[in-house]
């Protein structure tokens, strides 16, 4: 059993742990990235809704907008931009130029107007920096005449290309909005011919003079260094202008660049002027990809280390769980061999602890019942031995009077006129009386031993009872010239008066029988706190110590008095023992310096 249960528990625990670990690894491999993306998406969308509800898109200065966008990134790890209804960055007036257009009869709607051009749409902020060695050669400066080519949407010109003159708009050194330029070539195939495209998306060529150039300073520069965000914003603007976007309130799009996945979030809102605006956010999914890649390489180490821990833990727990069961098995095997000396230690309050306690309780109960059974068997053996002794004693006690009566009858039959005829009749009458006394004592003892006899109790004076018994036996005491000494306390006891007097008579008669002539007998009643002790002591021959307990048996007499000349049936002390036990009274006998002392103890009567 030991090897089987430990091995089974070890396999079960190891298997369960491995299944759990395999499930975790499989789930992490398959679902972790999706879970991360979902959590990331929900977090950014919740931040965008909170951004909108807190009216953070209200008009403000560029400094505060940069701070808000940085806070958004710190909270969500996502870049944020607020766009106007045209798809331009709001609050981008720190990085733009003003161009006063020339008068042109070909473009009456634009002739003489001032056009604001966000510079982030056509150039990187690094190219406009004063630290850039190319900056002195840049034509983006106040007073510079330029040419612009763009498309018209709802009366608004959106520049696609900007150059020093119309001749270099298609040459090296020009500035361009790559997203709008790319969109042009993407859209043309939709139409039957370029003419049809230009009718739908009219293109304009204008000239003008740069009247003012504003460049970002300090922390405002960082707002325009995120090329990925700005390129996605310009893509969004191109799609918005060319009608490639649906009118959804919230849009989530996937984007991949350089094998890195991104999520793009667009929330359509309405600004205070009632114009549509957009919250535009971009977040990278590269961290989860990198983490998943690292975990895939790390899984080998995890599996080896975890497998070792699982094996050790499984072995430990299997042995720990099996240990109480093994102890129970060993104990029950001992119980089967009737060995109840061992107990299972109970260290827990769970089912195993409860089972251990029940087995210990069962062991105690079996031990108790087996001990009781052994006592019953021993008692039955003693009872059987007592029956044999009883039969032998009765046979012995009846054999003598029957023999005497048989002899007397034989003589009377043979010699009818014998002069001793009266003697023989007297002898037979004496033996009949002894037999009658023996039968009465046997019946009385049987009644006490039956277990059905009920002892009725009353209160009486113990000193008066002793005096009355002494007076009754005074002739027998005087015939043997015995000196009787009494010391009696005037106290009442609770008992059956007639049966207690019978006990005292048996004790005193026994004392008279075994006291030598001219000897002494002492009778005393000593009062204790709640009891009264009665002593009957006579001087004479001591009882051998090994016979002190046997004198209470039926028909038992010491070897020195085995003959019947001392009188008695041999049942007096046995009857006294039964009476005292029915009273629940302590009793006994012991040898003293002068002779033998019998005693018993009764409860005192409560005073009214």
LINCOR-V845313 format. One record per pair of residues at least 6 apart in sequence whose C-alpha atoms are under 8 Angstrom apart, sorted by the first residue. I is the first residue (numbers start at 1). J is the second residue. D is the distance in Angstrom with one decimal. If there is no record, write none. Layout:
i = [I	I]
j = [J	J]
d = [D	D]
This chain:
i = [1	2	5	6	6	6	7	9	9	9	10	10	10	10	11	13	13	14	14	14	17	18	18	25	29	29	33	33	33	36	37	41	43	44	44	45	47	47	48	48	51	52	57	57	58	58	59	60	61	62	62	62	62	63	63	65	66	66	66	69	69	69	72	72	72	73	73	77	78	78	78	78	79	79	79	79	80	80	80	80	81	81	81	81	82	82	82	82	82	82	83	83	83	83	83	83	84	84	84	84	85	85	85	85	86	86	86	87	87	87	87	87	87	88	88	88	88	92	93	93	94	94	94	95	95	95	95	95	95	95	96	96	96	96	96	96	96	96	97	97	97	97	97	97	97	97	97	98	98	98	98	98	98	98	98	99	99	99	99	99	99	99	99	99	100	100	100	100	100	100	100	100	101	101	101	101	101	101	101	101	101	101	102	102	102	102	102	102	102	103	103	104	104	104	105	107	107	109	117	120	120	121	121	121	122	122	122	122	122	122	123	123	124	124	124	125	125	125	126	126	127	127	128	128	128	129	130	139	140	140	141	141	141	142	142	142	142	142	143	143	143	144	144	145	145	145	145	145	145	146	146	146	146	146	146	146	146	147	147	147	147	147	147	147	147	147	147	148	148	148	148	148	148	148	148	148	148	149	149	149	149	149	149	149	149	149	150	150	150	150	150	150	150	150	151	151	151	151	151	151	151	151	152	152	152	152	152	153	153	157	159	159	160	160	160	160	160	161	161	161	161	161	162	162	162	162	163	163	163	163	164	165	168	179	179	179	179	180	180	180	183	187	188	188	191	224	229	233	239	248	249	249	249	249	250	250	250	250	251	251	251	251	252	252	252	252	253	253	253	254	254	254	254	255	255	255	255	256	260	260	260	261	261	261	262	262	262	262	262	263	263	263	263	264	264	264	264	265	265	265	265	266	266	266	266	267	267	267	268	268	268	268	269	269	269	269	270	270	271	324	324	324	327	328	328	328	331	331	331	334	335	338	340	340	340	343	344	344	344	344	345	346	346	346	347	390	390	393	393	394	397	398	401	401	401	401	401	402	404	404	404	405	405	405	408	408	408	408	412	412	412	434	437	438	441	441	441	441	442	444	445	445	445	445	447	448	448	448	449	455	455	455	456	456	457	457	457	457	458	458	458	458	459	459	459	459	459	459	459	460	460	460	460	460	461	461	461	461	462	462	462	462	462	462	463	463	463	463	463	464	465	466	466	469	469	469	476	477	477	477	480	480	480	481	481	481	482	482	482	482	482	482	482	482	483	483	483	483	484	484	484	484	485	485	485	485	486	486	486	487	487	487	488	488	488	488	489	489	489	489	491	491	491	492	492	493	493	493	493	493	493	494	494	494	494	495	495	495	499	500	500	502	503	503	503	506	506	506	507	507	507	508	511	511	511	511	512	512	513	514	514	515	515	515	515	516	516	519	519	519	520	520	521	521	521	521	522	522	522	522	523	523	523	523	524	524	524	525	525	525	525	526	526	526	527	530	530	531	531	531	531	532	532	532	532	533	533	533	533	534	534	534	535	535	535	535	536	536	536	537	537	537	537	538	538	538	538	539	539	539	540	540	540	541	541	542	542	542	542	543	543	543	547	548	548	550	551	551	551	552	552	552	553	553	553	554	554	554	554	555	555	555	556	556	557	580	580	580	585	585	585	586	586	586	587	587	587	587	588	588	588	589	589	589	589	590	590	590	591]
j = [326	326	322	318	319	322	318	314	318	322	314	315	317	318	314	314	318	310	311	314	310	307	310	299	292	296	288	289	292	288	285	263	76	76	78	265	72	76	267	279	57	269	82	271	271	272	91	91	91	91	92	94	220	219	220	91	219	220	223	79	80	81	78	79	80	79	80	283	281	282	283	284	229	281	282	283	279	280	281	282	89	279	280	281	89	90	277	278	279	280	89	90	277	278	279	280	90	276	277	278	275	276	277	278	237	240	241	233	234	236	237	240	278	118	233	234	237	118	118	214	214	215	216	118	119	120	213	214	215	216	116	117	118	119	120	213	214	215	116	117	118	119	210	211	212	213	214	114	115	116	117	210	211	212	213	114	115	116	117	208	209	210	211	212	112	113	114	115	208	209	210	211	110	111	112	113	114	115	206	207	208	209	111	112	113	206	207	208	209	111	112	110	111	112	111	204	206	155	159	224	230	176	177	234	160	161	175	176	177	178	175	176	224	225	227	221	224	225	132	225	134	135	135	138	215	135	136	164	210	213	210	212	213	209	210	211	212	213	209	210	211	209	210	164	165	207	208	209	210	162	163	164	165	207	208	209	210	162	163	164	165	166	169	205	206	207	208	159	160	161	162	163	166	169	205	206	207	159	160	161	162	169	203	204	205	206	157	158	159	160	161	203	204	205	157	158	159	160	201	202	203	204	158	201	202	203	204	201	241	204	176	177	176	177	178	180	181	169	174	175	176	177	169	174	175	176	169	173	174	175	174	207	174	231	234	235	238	234	235	238	238	197	194	197	197	230	282	280	245	268	266	267	268	269	265	266	267	268	264	265	266	267	263	264	265	266	263	264	265	261	262	263	264	261	262	263	264	262	284	285	286	284	285	286	282	283	284	285	286	282	283	284	285	280	281	282	283	279	280	281	282	278	279	280	281	278	279	280	276	277	278	279	276	277	278	279	276	277	277	344	352	356	344	344	356	359	342	343	344	340	363	367	363	364	367	360	356	357	359	360	356	353	356	357	353	554	555	554	555	555	569	435	428	431	432	434	435	431	427	428	431	427	428	431	424	425	427	428	418	421	424	569	569	569	569	571	572	575	571	575	571	574	575	578	453	575	578	579	578	496	582	583	495	496	494	495	496	497	494	495	496	497	492	493	494	495	496	497	605	492	493	494	495	497	490	491	492	493	489	490	491	492	493	525	488	489	490	491	525	490	501	501	504	501	504	505	512	483	484	512	516	517	518	517	518	519	512	515	516	517	518	519	520	521	518	519	520	521	520	521	522	523	520	521	522	523	522	523	524	523	524	525	523	524	525	526	524	525	526	527	527	532	604	604	605	531	532	602	603	604	605	602	603	604	605	583	602	603	579	579	580	576	575	576	579	572	573	576	536	573	598	536	521	536	537	538	521	538	566	540	541	521	538	539	540	539	540	538	539	540	538	539	536	537	538	539	535	536	537	538	534	535	536	537	534	535	536	532	533	534	535	532	533	534	533	603	604	601	602	603	604	601	602	603	604	599	600	601	602	599	600	601	597	598	599	600	597	598	599	595	596	597	598	594	595	596	597	594	595	596	594	595	596	595	596	591	592	595	596	558	591	596	558	589	590	556	557	558	573	573	574	577	571	573	574	570	571	573	574	569	570	571	570	571	570	586	587	600	600	601	602	600	601	602	598	599	600	601	598	599	600	596	597	598	599	596	597	598	597]
d = [7.9	6.6	6.8	5.6	5.9	6.1	7.8	7.8	5.0	7.8	5.3	5.5	7.8	5.2	7.8	5.3	7.4	6.1	6.2	5.5	6.6	7.5	7.6	7.9	7.3	7.8	6.4	7.4	7.4	7.1	7.3	7.8	6.9	6.1	7.3	7.6	7.8	7.5	7.4	7.3	7.5	7.8	7.2	7.4	7.1	7.2	8.0	7.4	6.8	5.7	7.2	7.4	7.3	8.0	6.8	7.7	7.9	6.8	6.6	7.1	5.7	7.2	7.0	7.3	6.9	5.5	7.2	6.6	6.3	5.5	4.3	7.3	7.1	5.3	5.2	6.3	7.2	5.7	4.3	6.7	6.8	6.1	5.0	6.2	5.9	5.8	7.4	5.8	4.8	6.0	4.5	5.3	5.7	5.0	6.4	7.0	5.7	6.9	4.6	6.3	6.5	5.1	4.9	7.3	7.0	7.8	7.5	7.4	7.6	7.0	4.5	7.0	7.8	7.8	7.9	8.0	7.1	7.0	7.5	7.3	5.5	5.7	5.2	6.3	5.9	7.1	7.7	5.2	4.7	5.6	6.8	5.6	4.4	4.9	7.7	6.1	5.4	7.0	5.8	5.5	6.7	6.8	6.9	7.6	5.6	4.3	6.1	6.5	5.7	4.8	6.5	5.8	5.6	5.1	6.5	5.5	5.1	6.4	7.6	6.0	5.4	4.5	5.7	7.4	6.6	5.9	4.3	6.3	5.3	5.4	6.4	6.5	7.1	6.1	5.1	5.5	6.1	7.2	7.0	5.8	4.1	6.6	5.9	5.3	7.9	7.6	5.8	5.1	7.7	4.4	5.0	8.0	5.3	7.9	7.4	7.9	7.9	7.7	7.7	7.0	7.6	7.7	5.5	7.0	7.9	7.8	5.6	4.9	4.8	7.6	6.6	7.5	7.6	7.5	7.9	7.3	6.1	6.5	7.0	7.6	7.4	6.7	6.1	7.9	7.8	6.7	8.0	6.8	7.5	7.5	6.7	7.6	6.4	7.9	5.1	5.2	5.4	6.2	5.9	5.3	5.8	5.6	5.4	6.6	7.7	7.4	5.7	4.3	6.4	7.0	5.8	4.6	5.6	5.9	5.6	6.1	7.4	5.8	5.4	6.0	5.0	5.4	7.5	7.3	5.8	4.4	6.4	6.3	7.5	5.8	4.6	6.6	7.6	7.7	5.8	5.3	6.2	5.7	5.7	5.2	6.6	7.7	7.2	5.7	4.5	6.4	6.1	5.2	4.0	4.7	6.7	5.6	5.4	6.7	5.8	5.5	6.7	7.3	6.4	5.7	4.3	6.0	6.4	6.5	5.6	6.2	7.1	7.3	7.2	7.8	7.7	7.2	5.3	5.0	7.5	6.0	6.1	6.3	6.9	5.6	4.1	6.4	6.3	5.8	5.0	6.1	5.1	7.4	4.7	6.3	7.6	8.0	6.7	7.8	6.2	5.7	6.3	8.0	8.0	5.7	6.8	7.8	6.3	6.0	5.9	7.3	6.7	7.5	6.1	7.4	8.0	5.9	4.9	7.4	7.4	5.7	4.6	6.3	8.0	5.8	5.1	6.6	6.8	5.6	4.7	6.5	5.8	5.0	6.5	7.2	5.9	4.9	6.2	5.8	5.0	6.2	7.1	6.0	7.6	7.2	5.9	6.3	5.4	6.4	6.8	5.7	4.5	5.5	7.7	5.7	5.4	6.5	7.3	7.4	5.8	4.6	6.7	7.8	5.8	5.0	6.3	6.5	5.6	4.8	6.6	5.5	4.9	6.7	6.9	5.9	4.6	6.5	5.8	5.2	5.8	7.4	4.5	5.5	6.2	8.0	7.3	7.9	6.8	6.9	7.2	7.8	6.8	7.4	7.5	6.9	7.0	7.9	6.1	7.4	6.3	6.0	6.1	7.6	7.9	6.5	7.5	5.4	6.3	6.8	6.6	6.6	7.3	7.9	5.8	8.0	7.6	7.0	7.9	5.2	7.4	8.0	7.4	7.9	7.8	7.1	7.6	7.7	5.3	7.4	5.5	7.6	7.9	7.1	7.3	6.7	7.7	7.8	7.5	5.6	7.8	6.6	7.7	7.8	7.4	7.6	7.8	7.4	5.5	7.6	6.6	7.7	6.1	7.2	7.0	6.8	6.9	7.4	7.6	5.8	6.2	4.7	4.7	7.7	5.4	5.5	6.0	7.2	6.2	5.4	4.5	6.3	7.9	7.7	6.3	5.2	5.8	6.9	7.8	6.9	6.8	5.7	4.3	6.5	7.9	7.1	6.2	5.9	6.5	7.6	5.4	6.2	5.6	6.9	7.1	8.0	6.9	7.8	7.7	7.4	7.7	6.7	7.6	7.7	7.8	6.6	7.8	5.0	6.5	5.8	4.7	7.3	7.9	7.9	8.0	6.1	4.7	5.0	5.5	7.1	6.8	6.2	4.7	6.3	5.9	4.9	6.0	7.6	7.5	6.2	4.7	6.1	5.8	4.7	5.5	6.4	4.5	6.4	7.8	5.2	4.8	7.0	7.9	5.6	6.1	6.5	7.3	7.9	7.5	6.0	5.5	7.9	7.3	6.5	5.7	4.3	4.8	7.1	5.9	6.0	5.3	7.1	7.4	7.9	6.7	7.6	7.9	7.5	7.9	5.0	7.5	5.7	6.7	7.2	6.8	7.5	7.0	6.8	7.2	7.7	7.2	5.7	7.8	7.9	6.5	6.9	7.8	7.8	6.2	6.1	5.4	7.8	6.3	7.8	6.5	7.7	6.0	6.0	7.3	5.7	4.4	6.8	7.7	5.9	5.1	6.3	7.5	5.7	4.8	6.5	5.8	5.3	6.9	6.5	5.6	4.5	6.5	5.7	5.2	6.5	6.5	6.1	5.6	6.6	5.5	4.3	4.9	5.7	5.4	6.3	6.3	7.1	5.9	4.4	6.6	5.5	5.6	6.3	6.8	5.9	4.5	7.0	5.8	5.2	6.2	7.1	5.7	4.2	6.2	7.4	5.6	5.7	6.6	4.8	4.0	6.5	6.6	4.8	7.3	5.9	7.7	6.0	7.9	5.5	6.1	7.6	6.8	7.2	7.8	6.8	7.1	7.1	6.7	7.8	7.1	5.2	4.9	6.6	7.7	7.4	5.5	6.1	5.2	7.8	5.6	6.8	4.0	5.6	5.9	7.9	6.8	7.3	7.2	7.8	6.7	5.6	5.8	5.6	5.5	7.8	7.8	5.6	4.0	6.5	6.0	5.7	6.6	7.2	5.6	4.5	6.4	6.0	5.5	6.8	6.1]
